[in-house]
Amino acid sequence: MKIVQTIAELRDCLSTFKRPAFVPTMGNLHDGHIALVTQAKPQGDVTVSSIFVNRLQFAPHEDFDTYPRTLDADAERLKAAGCDVLFAPREKDLYPEPQTYKVHPSSELADILEGHFRPGFFIGVSTVVFKLFSCVFAGKPEGVAAFGKKDYQQLMVIRRMVQQFALPIEIMAGETQRAPDGLALSSRNGYLSPEQRLEAVQLSIALKALGEAAKAPGAADLASLEEQAMQTLARRGWKPDYLTVRRRADLQPPRGGAATAEPLVVLGAARLGTTRLIDNLEI
């Protein structure tokens, strides 16, 4: 596996290939990231991953400075997974000047849920992903990029961006990878104390219970069920931002409540101590 830092080096590495398979990450890799690499690899003629902690998607009070950076260990894992090229730019490589041109996704999708609690988050995500795409896929007739379903709203934002800009990139969705007890794998799980780690699975349990309650015959209105789910977590010491049932198509509330033929997804975000966790479950 070749490790490069600059855009020029990356493009030189990829110059003879026609269909890169790309997995962008912020590093501190876990089995979910490696599963994406494994899924994407057969879909291209060269496998590329990136590691870049993107300042643009962090609010001033968030964990940009303390976000785990484990480049050497990450590189070993990517090499073992069959990655061909690791793009690990420094901030001055990807943003040689202030990034004043940014991608603003539609507010209907990007300003709800995560976007409501983290204003500007999806502008930062869309901007860095668009720039990474331009680094990896410039001059290529086509390509594929893989994103995990754990970041469900992010996956939708990126898919819409690719569609609206007519980028010749296929977006692949990887299933959420979970620990044996059901906790969704996340780089931020490393922030949890041993006691918090045992408790953390309650978020996925609450989402599953909310989904079952929403599907039950004669269920109460969704707003009441969502409030009950949040109160259940709050009583356990969590600080929930949202637990909600939405349409998979656009993340809007389902028409007519949960008694609908539309595919739905249950999404949640909550803080346990100082660690904010997210998860979702398609129903």
C-alpha positions as CSV (number, residue, x, y, z in Angstrom):
1,M,0.0,0.0,0.0
2,K,1.3,3.4,-0.9
3,I,0.8,6.4,1.5
4,V,0.6,9.9,0.0
5,Q,0.0,13.3,1.5
6,T,-0.4,15.7,-1.4
7,I,-3.1,15.9,-4.0
8,A,-0.5,15.8,-6.8
9,E,1.0,12.6,-5.4
10,L,-2.5,11.0,-5.1
11,R,-3.4,11.9,-8.7
12,D,0.0,10.6,-9.9
13,C,-0.7,7.2,-8.1
14,L,-4.1,6.9,-9.7
15,S,-3.2,8.2,-13.2
16,T,-3.3,4.7,-14.8
17,F,-6.6,3.6,-13.2
18,K,-10.1,4.1,-14.6
19,R,-12.5,3.2,-11.7
20,P,-11.2,3.9,-8.2
21,A,-13.1,2.5,-5.2
22,F,-12.9,5.0,-2.4
23,V,-13.6,4.9,1.3
24,P,-13.2,8.3,3.0
25,T,-12.6,8.2,6.8
26,M,-11.4,10.4,9.7
27,G,-9.2,7.6,11.0
28,N,-9.2,5.8,14.3
29,L,-10.5,2.9,12.3
30,H,-12.7,0.1,13.5
31,D,-14.2,-3.0,11.9
32,G,-17.0,-0.9,10.3
33,H,-14.4,1.1,8.2
34,I,-12.6,-2.1,7.3
35,A,-15.9,-3.7,6.2
36,L,-16.4,-0.7,3.8
37,V,-13.0,-1.3,2.3
38,T,-13.7,-5.0,1.8
39,Q,-17.1,-4.1,0.3
40,A,-15.7,-1.5,-2.1
41,K,-12.6,-3.3,-3.2
42,P,-14.2,-5.6,-5.8
43,Q,-16.0,-2.7,-7.4
44,G,-13.0,-0.8,-8.7
45,D,-9.6,-1.3,-10.3
46,V,-7.8,0.4,-7.4
47,T,-8.8,0.8,-3.8
48,V,-8.3,4.1,-2.1
49,S,-8.9,5.3,1.5
50,S,-8.4,8.7,3.0
51,I,-7.7,9.7,6.6
52,F,-8.4,13.4,7.4
53,V,-10.0,14.9,10.5
54,N,-12.0,17.6,8.8
55,R,-12.1,20.9,10.8
56,L,-15.0,22.2,8.8
57,Q,-17.6,19.8,10.3
58,F,-16.7,20.5,13.9
59,A,-18.3,23.3,15.9
60,P,-16.0,25.3,18.2
61,H,-17.2,23.4,21.3
62,E,-16.8,20.0,19.7
63,D,-13.9,17.5,19.8
64,F,-11.7,18.4,16.8
65,D,-8.5,18.8,18.9
66,T,-9.1,15.6,20.9
67,Y,-10.4,13.4,18.1
68,P,-8.3,10.3,18.1
69,R,-5.5,10.3,15.6
70,T,-4.0,6.8,15.1
71,L,-2.4,7.0,11.6
72,D,0.2,4.2,12.0
73,A,-2.3,1.6,13.3
74,D,-4.9,2.7,10.8
75,A,-2.4,2.2,7.9
76,E,-1.6,-1.3,9.1
77,R,-5.3,-2.2,9.2
78,L,-5.9,-0.7,5.7
79,K,-2.9,-2.6,4.3
80,A,-4.2,-5.9,5.7
81,A,-7.6,-5.2,4.2
82,G,-6.1,-4.8,0.7
83,C,-6.2,-1.1,0.3
84,D,-3.9,0.1,-2.4
85,V,-3.5,3.8,-1.7
86,L,-3.9,5.7,1.5
87,F,-4.4,9.5,1.1
88,A,-3.5,11.1,4.4
89,P,-3.2,14.8,3.7
90,R,-2.2,17.4,6.3
91,E,-4.6,20.3,6.7
92,K,-2.4,22.5,4.5
93,D,-2.5,19.9,1.8
94,L,-6.3,19.8,1.5
95,Y,-6.9,23.4,2.5
96,P,-3.9,25.3,1.3
97,E,-6.0,28.5,1.7
98,P,-9.2,29.1,3.7
99,Q,-12.0,27.1,2.2
100,T,-14.4,29.9,1.5
101,Y,-16.2,28.1,-1.3
102,K,-18.4,25.5,0.3
103,V,-21.2,23.1,-0.6
104,H,-24.6,23.9,1.0
105,P,-27.0,21.0,0.9
106,S,-30.7,21.6,0.9
107,S,-32.0,22.7,4.3
108,E,-35.0,20.3,4.0
109,L,-32.5,17.4,4.5
110,A,-29.5,19.0,6.1
111,D,-31.0,21.2,8.7
112,I,-33.0,18.6,10.5
113,L,-32.0,15.9,13.1
114,E,-28.1,16.0,13.1
115,G,-28.2,19.3,11.2
116,H,-30.5,20.9,13.8
117,F,-28.3,19.9,16.8
118,R,-25.0,20.5,14.9
119,P,-25.6,23.6,12.7
120,G,-23.3,23.7,9.7
121,F,-22.3,20.1,10.1
122,F,-23.4,18.9,6.7
123,I,-21.9,22.0,5.0
124,G,-18.6,20.8,6.4
125,V,-19.2,17.2,5.5
126,S,-20.4,18.0,1.9
127,T,-17.5,20.4,1.3
128,V,-14.8,18.0,2.3
129,V,-16.4,15.0,0.6
130,F,-16.8,17.0,-2.6
131,K,-13.1,18.0,-2.4
132,L,-12.0,14.5,-1.7
133,F,-14.0,13.3,-4.7
134,S,-12.3,15.9,-6.9
135,C,-8.9,14.6,-5.7
136,V,-9.7,10.9,-6.2
137,F,-11.9,10.9,-9.3
138,A,-10.7,13.8,-11.3
139,G,-10.4,12.7,-15.0
140,K,-12.0,9.3,-14.3
141,P,-14.9,8.1,-16.3
142,E,-16.5,6.6,-13.2
143,G,-15.9,5.5,-9.7
144,V,-17.4,4.1,-6.5
145,A,-17.4,5.5,-2.9
146,A,-18.6,3.6,0.2
147,F,-20.2,5.1,3.2
148,G,-21.7,3.4,6.3
149,K,-25.4,3.4,7.2
150,K,-24.6,4.3,10.8
151,D,-24.3,7.9,9.6
152,Y,-27.7,7.5,7.9
153,Q,-28.4,11.2,7.3
154,Q,-24.9,11.8,6.0
155,L,-25.3,9.0,3.5
156,M,-28.4,10.6,2.2
157,V,-26.8,14.0,1.9
158,I,-23.9,12.6,0.0
159,R,-26.1,10.6,-2.4
160,R,-28.2,13.8,-3.1
161,M,-25.0,15.8,-3.7
162,V,-23.7,13.2,-6.2
163,Q,-27.1,13.1,-8.0
164,Q,-27.5,16.9,-8.2
165,F,-23.9,17.5,-9.4
166,A,-24.2,14.6,-11.9
167,L,-20.9,13.1,-10.5
168,P,-20.0,9.8,-12.2
169,I,-19.7,8.1,-8.8
170,E,-21.7,5.2,-7.5
171,I,-22.4,5.6,-3.8
172,M,-22.4,2.2,-1.9
173,A,-24.0,1.9,1.5
174,G,-22.4,-0.4,4.1
175,E,-24.5,-2.0,6.8
176,T,-23.8,-0.8,10.4
177,Q,-21.3,-3.0,12.1
178,R,-22.1,-3.8,15.7
179,A,-20.3,-5.2,18.8
180,P,-21.7,-8.5,20.1
181,D,-24.0,-6.7,22.5
182,G,-25.5,-4.6,19.7
183,L,-23.6,-1.3,20.1
184,A,-22.9,0.3,16.8
185,L,-19.2,0.6,16.2
186,S,-17.9,4.2,16.3
187,S,-14.6,5.9,16.7
188,R,-16.1,7.8,19.6
189,N,-16.8,4.7,21.5
190,G,-13.2,5.0,22.7
191,Y,-14.2,8.0,24.8
192,L,-16.5,5.8,27.0
193,S,-15.5,4.6,30.4
194,P,-15.9,0.8,31.1
195,E,-19.2,1.6,32.9
196,Q,-20.4,3.8,30.1
197,R,-19.5,1.2,27.5
198,L,-21.8,-1.3,29.2
199,E,-24.6,1.3,29.3
200,A,-24.0,2.5,25.7
201,V,-26.0,-0.4,24.2
202,Q,-29.1,1.1,25.7
203,L,-29.3,3.5,22.7
204,S,-29.8,0.7,20.2
205,I,-32.2,-1.1,22.6
206,A,-34.3,2.1,22.9
207,L,-34.4,2.5,19.1
208,K,-35.5,-1.1,18.7
209,A,-38.2,-0.7,21.3
210,L,-39.4,2.5,19.6
211,G,-39.6,0.8,16.3
212,E,-41.5,-2.1,17.7
213,A,-43.9,0.2,19.5
214,A,-44.4,2.3,16.3
215,K,-45.3,-0.9,14.3
216,A,-47.7,-2.3,16.9
217,P,-51.4,-2.4,16.1
218,G,-53.3,0.5,17.7
219,A,-50.0,2.2,18.6
220,A,-50.2,5.7,20.1
221,D,-49.2,8.7,18.0
222,L,-45.6,8.8,17.1
223,A,-44.8,12.0,19.0
224,S,-45.9,10.3,22.2
225,L,-43.9,7.2,21.5
226,E,-40.8,9.3,20.7
227,E,-41.1,11.3,23.9
228,Q,-41.5,8.1,25.9
229,A,-38.3,6.7,24.3
230,M,-36.4,9.8,25.1
231,Q,-37.7,9.8,28.7
232,T,-36.6,6.2,29.1
233,L,-33.0,7.1,28.2
234,A,-33.1,10.3,30.3
235,R,-34.0,8.3,33.4
236,R,-30.9,6.2,32.8
237,G,-28.7,9.3,32.9
238,W,-28.5,10.0,29.1
239,K,-29.1,13.4,27.5
240,P,-31.0,12.6,24.3
241,D,-31.2,15.0,21.4
242,Y,-33.8,12.9,19.5
243,L,-35.2,9.5,19.1
244,T,-37.6,9.6,16.1
245,V,-39.3,7.6,13.4
246,R,-38.9,9.0,9.9
247,R,-39.4,8.1,6.2
248,R,-36.3,6.6,4.6
249,A,-36.9,8.5,1.5
250,D,-36.4,12.0,2.9
251,L,-36.2,11.7,6.7
252,Q,-39.5,13.6,7.1
253,P,-42.2,12.3,9.6
254,P,-44.3,9.5,8.0
255,R,-47.6,10.5,6.6
256,G,-50.4,9.1,8.7
257,G,-48.0,8.0,11.5
258,A,-46.2,4.6,11.5
259,A,-49.2,2.8,10.0
260,T,-47.9,3.4,6.5
261,A,-46.5,1.3,3.7
262,E,-43.5,3.6,3.3
263,P,-40.1,2.2,4.4
264,L,-39.2,3.8,7.7
265,V,-36.1,4.3,9.8
266,V,-35.7,5.0,13.6
267,L,-32.9,7.4,14.4
268,G,-31.4,8.5,17.6
269,A,-28.7,10.7,19.1
270,A,-27.9,11.0,22.7
271,R,-25.1,12.0,25.0
272,L,-23.7,9.6,27.6
273,G,-21.5,11.6,29.9
274,T,-19.5,13.7,27.5
275,T,-19.8,11.3,24.5
276,R,-22.4,11.8,21.9
277,L,-23.5,8.6,20.2
278,I,-25.8,8.1,17.2
279,D,-27.5,5.0,15.8
280,N,-30.4,4.0,13.6
281,L,-32.5,1.0,12.6
282,E,-34.5,0.5,9.4
283,I,-38.0,-0.8,10.0
